[in-house]
């Protein structure tokens, strides 16, 4: 690619939005289409295609190396575990021997006998020396298994020379020793030498690696040194402190944020769109006053024993589980209402929802911006993603649809941004429906990851997570409102931390939702997320499983709060916040402006070899916000119930998603990340469509019952989720014959079924 001689900076010669259109179109057009274009336009598309391809290949290669190094550690850990298990019996014998030795020494001391003669007589020095050598071998793993990693040197040597020679690595630090070490290895590989120079850079090596790389003073283990360079480079690439020419995913940390002059201008005009004062003293005084007030209120209630289902005694916190109210009446109402809903094919359901919400019009042409003219092919392509069927099998299962029609429509109309816009149309339509208000105010949401196994070609790019078993897979991380509608989804690695992705859905959706409070489970409850949510104006309310192990933090002396004092870990590091206040605001403003996603920045900050100053400040802000949240959790049972309720709604939606995503045994078999994203987006859109369709017909059923004199209270109705699918035909032949003539009237309710149930 580089041999063609196209400089990456050519993309900067035109407006970014214009370049994006050219690049997107270039990735779709065929050679026949290119021939029909005028010369300059054809040349522009080819150049954009080359730039995008080089950037894509660069990022793919770097991700590949990152995964290979990660696999290196996992295999080494497994080998180490297997070896230790194999030595378990010998370890037990060694422990028994040393326990006997210790008892002999204690008895000898108590009786005044000579310890050396006792050992010689009862144990024998030769046997003691053998046991000590064996114990030393067993405890050599104080290196955290790094020796096992070094033993896999051959796997690293296969790719290291090509990897280091292929890319140019840069850093803002002058004379960075890691870049010097990379240059040493490049020269050694290029010259075909098998020995390091006498003097090589070593100051970049972390202490845990140093004892493996330099086992003795003045010596360097060449194999360990090579692996250490690759591992340290991987960590620095992840943090952004080292970046790569031509890459988009591995850039300098500063490139992701607003330029400093732009940030200062926005700050001066009050256009940062943050939820906090930009002046640190004003912010500090506001948070200190609030924290003191809440500590005083909770202290008073705790000392008087007035906290509901919460006790704090002798520094121990105990929170009783939420007591659920009986739901027999709600279950009966749910069964009665769903028995009245008409049966419908999934194809007809999508067509009707498209007529109500207009979501099909959001799948616009990549170049012209026109809506899809072939509505049958569009619906088929969406359903192919949603059910995990794929375009080929969808063509076989649909009357009148061919694979070329589906493929052309998918290439030109179905992409991430059109899926997001179409989902927003359904969400807005559902939010505006009167019945939706029964389930919640619409300003609360939750997010959670749903695991899907990977098989076939998809297995190669999937990861494993012991939490979900031994099979590889990915997570569909989805945000759901308190009215059951999913409004954002993304694909993340199975072994990735969910916390980094919490804010993406809150900021990147295109619906008219205004989310004020967001809940996650324990996986999302980290201090950095608390801090960013506070800066961006979201109330973060996670359900923390190990809440009794979390500690509070203070901004003032703790003497007025003796009951809470044992739960306080210490004071907040205000100095870290104050010194990095401007950069922390710049980070938050960059995320709010959309120049970078929250997940990217949180991963970059977490990847720094030493804690980044902004990350440290964000953690301290998060500790203040988590403390305020925990005080609310102690004091407010409604908060606990609200968080539990919204998380249960997200888990209920996961069951519907699993039912729809049934083809190929529910396994992802797509090789590319783009196709996996389309599967997740199609599934989320389909679940939103089912939710809206159910809401419309549940409303009709409720109105019928109320018109017949049946008392249907909103309190009971709030427990009837619009997530049922037993009445939806998900399998069989897919027919799109009525797509151009949507129903003018609603389907009749199954009143005869309702009468039998009554």
C-alpha atoms as one frame of an Amber mdcrd trajectory, in Angstrom:
protein
   0.000   0.000   0.000   2.771   2.423   0.885   4.493   1.654  -2.385   1.687
   3.407  -4.237   2.986   6.649  -2.729  -0.204   8.255  -1.409   0.430  10.452
   1.631  -2.122  10.188   4.439  -2.302  13.978   4.781  -4.127  14.174   1.442
  -7.324  13.450   3.380  -6.897  16.762   5.213  -7.017  18.835   2.028 -10.811
  18.724   1.907 -13.531  19.050   4.543 -13.736  16.044   6.861 -17.446  15.485
   6.153 -16.842  15.557   2.395 -13.936  13.145   2.707 -16.097  10.791   4.802
 -18.703  10.628   2.016 -16.041   9.921  -0.626 -14.359   7.259   1.513 -17.652
   5.561   2.380 -18.727   5.474  -1.263 -15.303   4.209  -2.344 -15.724   1.218
  -0.078 -18.957   0.223  -1.807 -18.650   0.976  -5.533 -17.702  -1.743  -7.977
 -15.052  -1.549 -10.693 -17.792  -1.264 -13.332 -19.268   1.722 -11.502 -15.856
   3.392 -11.216 -15.324   3.137 -14.991 -18.452   5.220 -15.596 -17.268   8.104
 -13.377 -15.368  11.142 -14.662 -11.607  10.928 -14.230 -11.144  13.313 -11.278
 -13.990  11.767  -9.297 -12.688   8.264  -9.991  -9.199   9.295  -8.905 -10.546
  10.856  -5.692 -12.370   7.650  -4.806  -9.338   5.480  -5.496  -7.087   7.696
  -3.370  -9.621   7.713  -0.516  -9.909   3.948  -0.800  -6.125   3.556  -0.537
  -5.895   5.865   2.493  -8.708   4.018   4.250  -7.275   0.630   3.396  -3.829
   1.504   4.734  -5.322   2.861   7.960  -7.532  -0.214   8.283  -4.630  -2.603
   7.690  -2.460  -0.709  10.171  -5.093  -0.873  12.901  -5.866  -4.518  12.121
  -2.187  -5.467  12.387  -1.791  -3.638  15.691  -4.933  -5.255  17.101  -3.634
  -8.633  15.940  -0.356  -8.133  17.789  -2.246  -6.951  20.860  -4.347 -10.126
  20.831  -1.327 -12.372  20.237   0.528 -10.906  23.207  -2.597 -11.290  25.330
  -2.897 -14.913  24.213   0.765 -15.384  25.122   0.017 -14.473  28.737  -3.135
 -16.604  28.843  -1.341 -19.696  27.557   1.511 -19.102  29.964  -0.955 -18.812
  32.846  -2.639 -22.061  31.824   0.704 -23.871  31.573   1.726 -22.524  34.948
  -1.566 -23.597  36.497  -1.263 -27.073  34.992   2.290 -27.374  36.277   1.293
 -26.308  39.766  -1.610 -28.759  39.776   0.754 -31.509  38.738   3.035 -30.580
  41.620   0.214 -30.420  44.162   1.054 -33.791  45.713   4.739 -32.957  45.918
   3.830 -29.578  47.386   1.754 -31.293  50.052   4.649 -33.642  50.901   7.018
 -30.655  51.086   4.653 -28.746  53.354   4.309 -31.826  55.594   8.095 -32.184
  55.764   8.638 -28.529  56.696   5.841 -28.677  59.259   7.616 -31.653  60.872
  10.915 -29.734  60.752   9.327 -26.710  62.407   7.829 -28.872  65.153  11.262
 -30.456  65.821  12.856 -27.019  66.159  10.143 -25.754  68.498  10.405 -28.865
  70.692  14.206 -28.652  70.736  14.045 -25.037  71.880  11.497 -25.870  74.570
  13.596 -28.756  75.923  16.947 -27.012  75.556  18.354 -29.567  73.083  20.773
 -28.587  70.333  18.733 -27.806  67.189  21.490 -28.847  64.753  21.927 -32.256
  66.365  18.155 -32.718  66.383  17.936 -32.028  62.644  20.889 -34.329  61.934
  19.349 -37.135  63.972  15.687 -36.858  63.036  15.759 -35.451  59.477  19.182
 -35.495  57.935  20.886 -32.559  56.257  20.877 -34.149  52.828  17.095 -34.597
  52.868  16.665 -31.035  54.171  18.773 -29.616  51.339  16.707 -31.523  48.727
  13.480 -30.242  50.243  14.736 -26.657  50.308  15.794 -26.820  46.653  12.389
 -28.186  45.693  10.606 -25.485  47.725  12.708 -22.832  46.019  11.715 -24.206
  42.618   8.057 -24.104  43.598   8.233 -20.554  44.906  10.206 -19.249  41.948
   6.884 -17.986  40.588   7.259 -14.737  42.492   7.766 -13.402  38.948   3.976
 -13.643  38.388   4.494 -16.329  35.765   6.743 -14.193  33.568   9.203 -17.046
  33.161   6.438 -19.077  31.525   5.883 -16.128  29.164   9.594 -16.093  28.268
   9.413 -19.814  27.565   7.045 -18.977  24.698   9.726 -16.836  23.057   9.489
 -18.750  19.763   5.914 -17.513  19.220   7.019 -13.887  19.711  10.062 -14.217
  17.467   7.810 -15.318  14.593   6.124 -11.915  14.341   8.353  -9.435  16.210
  10.846  -8.686  13.358   8.061  -8.045  10.816   5.979  -6.064  13.297   8.763
  -3.710  14.404   9.972  -3.168  10.832   6.497  -2.410   9.454   5.578   0.656
  11.512   6.993   3.961  12.685   6.406   4.522  16.405   6.409   8.011  17.887
   6.169   9.583  21.319   6.116  13.072  22.773   8.979  12.201  25.127  12.406
  13.084  23.751  14.864  10.199  23.909  12.240   7.680  25.038  14.204   4.555
  26.101  11.502   2.215  24.791  11.871   3.655  21.276  15.613   3.223  21.674
  15.079  -0.433  22.590  12.849  -0.894  19.529  15.595   0.512  17.310  18.131
  -1.883  18.885  15.905  -4.868  18.081  15.238  -3.610  14.533  18.968  -3.406
  13.847  19.592  -6.825  15.374  16.824  -8.440  13.315  17.873  -6.667  10.114
  21.519  -7.711  10.470  20.598 -11.289  11.366  22.457 -11.180  14.676  21.515
 -13.395  17.605  23.091 -11.322  20.382  22.232  -7.933  21.848  24.767  -5.090
  21.910  26.715  -4.716  25.139  24.684  -1.683  26.160  20.940  -1.509  25.577
  18.215   0.762  27.059  16.679  -0.757  30.191  15.179   2.175  32.129  11.726
   1.545  30.596  11.480  -1.951  32.121   9.020  -2.300  35.003  10.259  -3.828
  38.286   8.317  -7.066  37.797  10.044  -7.576  34.444  13.467  -6.390  35.561
  14.248  -9.471  37.636  13.477 -11.680  34.609  15.314  -9.551  32.039  18.306
  -8.963  34.344  18.585 -12.127  36.454  22.046 -11.105  37.661  23.922  -7.835
  37.928  25.339  -6.791  34.560  23.629  -9.566  32.581  20.629  -9.427  30.249
  18.526 -12.371  29.116  18.112 -11.684  25.384  14.851 -13.613  24.995  13.280
 -11.933  28.028  14.465  -8.526  26.784  12.844  -8.981  23.363   9.542 -10.058
  24.893   9.669  -7.230  27.447  10.060  -4.663  24.640   6.993  -6.034  22.809
   4.897  -6.185  26.012   5.836  -2.660  27.113   5.172  -1.352  23.583   1.725
  -2.958  23.617   0.886  -1.236  26.908   2.126   2.151  25.706   0.181   1.853
  22.437  -2.961   1.120  24.419  -2.504   4.236  26.547  -1.711   6.578  23.644
   1.675   7.593  25.063   3.172   5.951  21.952   1.377   6.202  18.615   1.797
   4.893  15.088   1.990   6.789  11.814  -1.030   6.036   9.631  -3.190   4.596
  12.410  -6.569   5.875  13.562  -7.044   3.707  16.644  -3.488   4.209  17.972
  -2.956   7.953  17.942  -1.484  10.365  20.449  -3.789  11.030  23.376  -3.892
  14.749  22.608  -5.188  14.125  19.071  -8.436  12.772  20.470  -9.309  15.907
  22.429 -10.386  19.425  21.590  -7.419  21.667  20.687  -6.450  23.816  23.667
  -7.329  27.149  21.925 -10.741  25.769  20.962 -11.348  24.534  24.500 -10.374
  27.883  26.005 -12.640  29.758  23.579 -15.584  27.485  24.405 -14.884  27.911
  28.100 -14.831  31.679  27.804 -18.209  31.719  26.052 -19.773  29.138  28.402
 -20.228  26.645  25.576 -18.605  23.565  27.152 -22.021  22.002  27.887 -20.815
  20.510  31.146 -22.902  20.134  34.294 -20.331  21.627  36.695 -18.919  25.093
  37.323 -15.725  25.656  35.357 -14.135  27.402  38.340 -12.544  24.885  40.741
 -13.170  26.785  44.035 -16.848  27.179  43.159 -17.155  23.479  42.310 -15.303
  22.428  45.461 -17.438  24.541  47.773 -20.619  23.194  46.174 -19.571  19.526
  46.570 -18.186  20.041  50.084 -21.430  21.653  51.275 -23.533  18.876  49.772
 -21.322  16.102  51.148 -21.328  17.549  54.671 -25.116  17.876  54.594 -25.679
  14.335  53.385 -23.181  12.857  55.850 -24.968  14.667  58.678 -28.406  13.463
  57.555 -27.363   9.829  57.129 -25.385   9.889  60.398 -28.474  11.081  62.253
 -30.678   8.382  60.694 -28.100   5.631  61.234 -27.531   6.552  64.886 -31.302
   6.511  65.484 -31.790   3.212  63.637 -34.091   4.872  61.102 -32.410   3.617
  57.915 -34.800   1.271  56.125 -33.317  -2.250  55.760 -29.836  -0.843  56.478
 -27.835  -1.263  59.701 -24.396   0.070  60.580 -23.024  -1.499  63.758 -19.395
  -1.584  64.932 -18.228  -0.412  61.546 -20.078  -3.183  59.689 -22.624  -2.391
  56.984 -25.559  -4.707  56.377 -28.200  -4.055  53.691 -31.189  -6.389  53.506
 -32.411  -7.528  50.059 -35.354  -5.690  48.548 -38.638  -7.320  49.470 -40.744
  -7.960  46.408 -44.483  -7.475  46.526 -46.767 -10.343  45.440 -47.310 -10.354
  41.671 -50.098 -12.936  41.179 -52.549 -10.266  40.009 -49.960  -8.763  37.670
 -49.167 -12.188  36.189 -52.869 -12.856  35.647 -53.341  -9.493  33.924 -50.294
 -10.116  31.729 -51.606 -13.523  30.633 -55.052 -12.078  29.924 -53.738  -9.182
  27.854 -51.284 -11.244  25.807 -54.036 -13.786  25.093 -55.901 -10.950  23.371
 -53.023  -9.825  21.153 -53.343 -10.881  17.497 -50.819 -13.278  16.050 -48.423
 -11.686  13.591 -45.486 -12.680  11.403 -42.243 -10.866  12.137 -42.274  -9.582
   8.542 -45.698  -7.971   8.955 -44.683  -6.616  12.338 -41.703  -4.783  10.841
 -43.820  -3.378   8.007 -46.460  -2.063  10.429 -43.896  -0.548  12.768 -42.220
   1.112   9.761 -45.576   2.658   8.821 -46.068   4.027  12.349 -42.521   5.260
  13.012 -41.016   5.841   9.568 -37.821   4.003  10.518 -37.406   2.566   6.998
 -36.959   6.091   5.622 -33.861   6.511   7.784 -31.902   3.914   5.768 -30.728
   6.439   3.209 -28.423   5.858   0.251 -24.737   6.297   1.121 -24.160   8.780
  -1.717 -27.461  10.343  -2.747 -29.178  10.387   0.669 -32.410   9.009  -0.829
 -34.562   6.475   1.000 -34.455   2.866  -0.152 -36.704   2.262  -3.146 -36.660
  -1.529  -2.695 -38.442  -1.775   0.652 -38.713  -5.580   0.520 -34.948  -5.951
   0.126 -34.359  -3.423   2.912 -36.612  -5.277   5.357 -35.038  -8.567   4.321
 -31.535  -7.233   4.959 -32.546  -5.904   8.395 -34.214  -9.185   9.358 -31.192
 -11.123   8.088 -29.095  -9.250  10.638 -31.678  -9.420  13.430 -32.270 -13.165
  13.219 -28.607 -13.985  12.444 -29.748 -15.635   9.207 -27.411 -13.829   6.807
 -28.208 -12.500   3.350 -27.696 -15.791   1.521 -30.097 -17.815   3.631 -32.538
 -14.894   3.797 -32.699 -14.959  -0.020 -33.437 -18.688   0.115 -36.175 -18.181
   2.724 -37.892 -15.192   1.083 -40.178 -15.371  -1.900 -39.203 -12.886  -4.586
 -35.940 -11.734  -2.959 -32.625 -12.558  -4.582 -29.162 -12.382  -3.120 -28.008
  -9.584  -5.497 -30.990  -7.409  -4.460 -30.299  -7.978  -0.771 -26.567  -7.425
  -1.140 -26.936  -4.184  -3.119 -29.440  -2.777  -0.611 -27.293  -3.778   2.351
 -24.163  -2.222   0.862 -25.738   1.116  -0.027 -28.387   1.594   2.676 -27.519
  -0.495   5.751 -24.659   0.843   7.856 -24.002   1.929  11.444 -25.342   5.475
  11.138 -28.564   4.447   9.356 -29.216   1.740  11.929 -28.744   4.307  14.700
 -31.088   6.784  13.038 -33.741   4.120  12.366 -33.583   2.932  15.969 -34.080
   6.526  17.139 -37.265   6.753  15.036 -38.739   3.697  16.780 -37.638   4.895
  20.235 -39.205   8.330  19.713 -42.445   6.771  18.482 -42.581   4.466  21.493
 -41.739   7.258  23.932 -44.622   9.353  22.572 -47.155   6.542  23.024 -49.472
   7.207  26.022 -49.180   3.674  27.432 -45.363   3.903  27.638 -45.663   6.413
  30.490 -47.034   3.609  32.688 -43.628   1.900  32.758 -41.534   4.903  33.699
 -40.890   8.615  33.199 -38.551   7.923  30.265 -35.513   9.644  31.795 -33.936
   6.559  33.393 -31.947   3.848  31.652 -29.678   0.880  32.240 -26.985  -0.915
  30.266 -25.659  -4.441  30.306 -23.656  -6.813  28.134 -25.244  -9.931  26.616
 -22.875 -12.729  25.631 -23.159 -14.428  22.246 -20.980 -17.368  21.321 -18.784
 -17.188  18.251 -18.414 -20.058  15.817 -16.972 -20.730  12.392 -15.039 -17.793
  10.973 -16.228 -15.548  13.808 -14.341 -17.631  16.352 -10.997 -16.306  15.105
 -11.669 -12.730  16.244 -13.591 -13.578  19.431 -12.277 -13.697  22.982 -12.902
 -15.894  25.985 -14.165 -14.878  29.396 -14.338 -17.392  32.234 -17.536 -15.716
  33.427 -19.318 -17.072  30.330 -17.572 -20.449  30.124 -14.755 -21.680  27.945
 -16.247 -20.855  24.534 -15.167 -17.695  22.660 -17.683 -14.947  21.955 -18.505
 -11.251  22.101 -20.793  -8.990  24.102 -23.657  -6.947  22.701 -23.625  -4.006
  25.120 -27.084  -2.418  25.048 -28.720   0.598  26.696 -32.415   0.254  27.598
 -34.859   2.889  28.884 -37.202   2.448  31.835 -39.924   2.048  29.183 -38.233
  -1.130  27.874 -36.936   0.337  24.589 -33.287  -0.259  23.611 -31.760   2.953
  22.265 -28.100   2.082  21.687 -25.972  -1.015  21.197 -22.349  -1.818  20.397
 -20.165  -4.897  20.145 -17.338  -5.257  22.652 -14.866  -8.030  23.391 -16.044
 -10.691  25.824 -13.089 -10.017  28.112 -13.344  -6.211  27.924 -14.403  -4.149
  30.912 -17.988  -2.928  30.556 -17.418   0.243  32.602 -15.607   2.027  29.766
 -18.689   1.762  27.521 -21.361   3.043  29.918 -21.302   6.635  28.660 -21.144
   5.877  24.931 -24.812   5.006  24.671 -25.898   7.972  26.782 -24.120  10.414
  24.466 -24.234   8.823  21.016 -27.899   7.942  20.501 -29.951  10.036  18.066
 -33.334   9.827  19.779 -35.059  12.625  21.663 -34.532  10.881  25.001 -33.145
  13.006  27.818 -31.566  10.536  30.219 -30.933  11.848  33.716 -30.207   8.665
  35.682 -28.412   5.538  34.528 -27.925   2.162  36.205 -25.531  -0.732  35.644
 -24.526  -3.794  37.594 -21.266  -4.055  39.524 -19.147  -4.375  36.355 -19.842
  -0.746  35.447 -19.400   0.742  38.909 -15.917   2.269  38.791 -14.884   5.657
  40.150 -13.886   7.053  36.745 -17.421   6.480  35.433 -18.866   8.184  38.520
 -16.594  11.155  37.841 -17.392  11.484  34.141 -21.147  11.067  34.721 -21.006
  13.920  37.214 -19.132  16.212  34.822 -21.491  15.403  31.948 -24.709  15.759
  33.930 -25.826  12.139  34.416 -26.713  10.626  37.768 -24.950   7.269  37.950
 -26.853   4.758  40.101 -25.320   1.265  39.799 -26.261  -1.821  41.776 -23.011
  -2.688  43.555 -22.857  -6.260  44.767 -19.989  -5.773  47.226 -21.181  -2.444
  48.608 -20.152  -3.387  52.148 -16.544  -3.601  50.893 -16.591  -0.133  49.289
 -15.550   2.836  51.377 -16.688   6.418  51.684 -14.425   9.440  51.223 -14.570
  12.781  52.992 -13.883  16.428  52.256 -13.740  17.553  55.889 -12.868  16.167
  59.359 -14.929  13.108  60.360 -15.511  13.900  64.059 -19.213  14.857  63.625
 -20.028  11.420  62.148 -18.947   8.656  64.577 -21.330   6.024  63.155 -20.150
   6.492  59.573 -16.505   7.079  60.421 -15.492   3.360  60.278 -16.823   3.225
  56.713 -14.624   6.123  55.548 -11.341   5.186  53.873  -9.850   8.669  54.112
  -9.884  12.139  52.578 -10.167  12.899  48.878  -6.941  14.021  47.221  -8.082
  17.549  46.382  -4.657  18.537  45.179  -4.831  15.996  42.352  -8.170  17.455
  41.255  -7.117  21.096  41.490  -3.819  20.649  39.639  -5.530  18.865  36.732
  -8.908  20.625  36.792  -8.518  22.314  33.408  -7.355  19.141  31.639 -10.157
  17.145  33.252 -12.712  19.668  31.978 -11.081  19.516  28.546 -11.432  15.731
  28.549 -15.114  15.919  29.508 -15.800  18.683  26.968 -14.125  16.634  24.230
 -16.364  13.679  25.028 -19.443  15.915  25.110 -18.477  17.507  21.772 -18.078
  14.076  20.180 -14.438  14.437  19.162 -13.745  11.192  21.048 -15.865   8.561
  22.743 -15.772   8.021  26.490 -14.810   4.362  26.019 -11.714   5.243  23.981
 -10.500   7.817  26.511 -11.124   5.594  29.535  -9.213   2.742  27.923  -6.346
   5.079  26.994  -6.133   6.524  30.500  -6.245   3.071  32.074  -3.420   1.890
  29.814  -0.789   4.349  31.073   2.200   2.612  32.677   1.943   5.097  35.538
  -1.374   6.600  36.443  -2.177   9.517  34.198  -2.710  12.801  36.123  -6.119
  13.318  34.498  -7.119   9.758  35.365  -6.056  10.404  38.955  -8.135  13.578
  39.131 -11.110  11.817  37.567 -10.822   9.013  40.119 -10.863  11.473  43.005
 -13.929  13.253  41.591 -15.535   9.834  41.196 -14.841   8.996  44.828 -16.785
  12.078  45.904 -19.709  11.172  43.644 -19.673   7.519  44.684 -19.736   8.597
  48.321 -22.788  10.771  47.685 -24.450   7.910  45.819 -23.743   5.412  48.617
 -25.225   7.808  51.177 -28.354   8.034  49.020 -28.399   4.224  48.737 -28.308
   3.903  52.538 -30.956   6.533  53.101 -33.381   6.036  50.212 -35.102   2.653
  49.687 -36.827   4.075  46.602 -33.401   4.505  45.010 -32.608   0.841  45.632
 -35.940  -0.290  44.193 -35.611   2.015  41.170 -32.156   0.721  40.293 -33.237
  -2.892  40.697 -36.328  -2.313  38.563 -34.544  -0.725  35.604 -31.848  -3.417
  35.605 -34.531  -6.115  35.600 -36.089  -4.453  32.546 -32.793  -4.668  30.694
 -32.423  -8.353  31.587 -35.990  -9.036  30.429 -35.184  -7.443  27.054 -32.191
  -9.785  26.767 -34.569 -12.750  26.788 -36.448 -11.292  23.807 -33.153 -10.662
  22.001 -32.084 -14.260  22.559 -35.378 -15.510  21.110 -35.045 -13.397  17.939
 -31.347 -14.169  17.377 -32.040 -17.881  16.894 -30.414 -18.802  13.569 -27.037
 -20.539  13.395 -27.687 -21.724  16.951 -27.409 -18.122  18.100 -23.699 -18.099
  17.216 -21.885 -15.231  15.529 -20.078 -16.562  12.496 -19.053 -13.279  10.919
 -15.382 -12.699  10.356 -15.440  -8.902  10.218 -16.164  -6.579  13.102 -18.405
  -4.489  10.832 -20.716  -7.444  10.172 -20.847  -8.227  13.888 -21.903  -4.626
  14.551 -24.643  -4.949  11.926 -25.897  -8.126  13.617 -26.096  -6.318  16.947
 -27.779  -3.255  15.420 -30.330  -5.326  13.497 -31.166  -7.322  16.619 -31.614
  -4.175  18.699 -33.853  -2.605  16.052 -35.989  -5.762  15.891 -36.419  -5.905
  19.672 -37.396  -2.229  19.674 -39.923  -2.914  16.901 -41.484  -5.801  18.845
 -41.645  -3.581  21.940 -43.458  -0.818  20.037 -45.860  -3.235  18.316 -46.710
  -4.896  21.641 -47.241  -1.502  23.269 -49.714  -0.437  20.589 -51.769  -3.611
  20.865 -51.521  -3.865  24.660 -53.003  -0.376  24.754 -55.884  -1.511  22.542
 -56.436  -4.558  24.746 -56.440  -2.442  27.912 -58.914   0.013  26.422 -61.163
  -2.874  25.442 -61.114  -4.311  28.973 -61.747  -0.944  30.563 -64.571  -0.310
  28.116 -66.070  -3.649  29.167 -66.100  -2.574  32.803 -62.935  -4.384  33.904
 -60.787  -2.420  36.366 -57.235  -2.376  34.970 -55.111  -0.212  37.240 -51.949
   1.496  36.063 -50.200   0.048  39.101 -50.753  -3.508  37.840 -50.198  -2.503
  34.235 -46.727  -1.241  35.154 -45.720  -4.904  35.702 -46.829  -6.042  32.224
 -43.742  -5.710  30.056 -44.197  -5.208  26.270 -41.607  -7.902  25.585 -43.692
 -10.992  24.854 -43.020 -12.884  21.615 -45.149 -16.053  21.783 -47.661 -14.455
  19.389 -44.930 -13.389  16.914 -44.031 -15.818  14.137 -40.245 -15.696  13.966
 -39.621 -18.734  11.759 -40.823 -20.041   8.418 -40.849 -18.451   4.977 -40.480
 -14.672   5.001 -43.139 -12.981   2.894 -42.966  -9.293   1.937 -45.940  -9.107
  -0.413 -47.877  -6.392   1.475 -44.947  -4.098   2.107 -46.084  -1.393  -0.310
 -49.651  -1.494   1.048 -49.455  -1.294   4.847 -52.566  -2.047   6.831 -54.944
   0.883   7.084 -56.622  -0.528  10.176 -55.363  -2.343  13.232 -55.573  -6.111
  13.484 -58.550  -7.414  15.479 -57.906  -8.563  19.032 -58.375 -12.233  19.865
 -61.441 -11.604  21.986 -62.677 -15.194  21.765 -59.430 -16.319  23.411 -59.843
 -13.644  26.047 -63.376 -14.843  26.716 -62.210 -18.432  27.283 -59.501 -17.230
  29.660 -62.047 -15.151  31.539
